[in-house]
C-alpha cells in the first residue's frame, strides 16, 4: 500500500475508532506511527493480528497526520475497506 498520500482514502483516526472498526471487520490496513508508545503499539498490533489485518509501521505521529490531511497528531490510522 502506498502511504505517501492518505487524504483521499476513507479512514478512521485514533485508538478507539481503529479498535472499534477492527472489531467490526471494516479495516483493511492499519498504519501505526513509529513513535507510538509501546503499550499503545502492542494494543494495536494485537487487535490487528486477531482480525487478520496487516499493520504498516511508518512515519512519525506528526507526519502521519500530514499524510492524512488532519491538523492534530495521528498515532494510528485505520484504512477502511473500500466499496
Protein Blocks (a to p, Z undefined) as FASTA:
>chain_A
ZZkbmklpccdedjklmmmmmmnopafbdcddfkbcfklmmmmmmmmmmnopacddedjf
klmmmmnopabdcfbdcdddeZZ
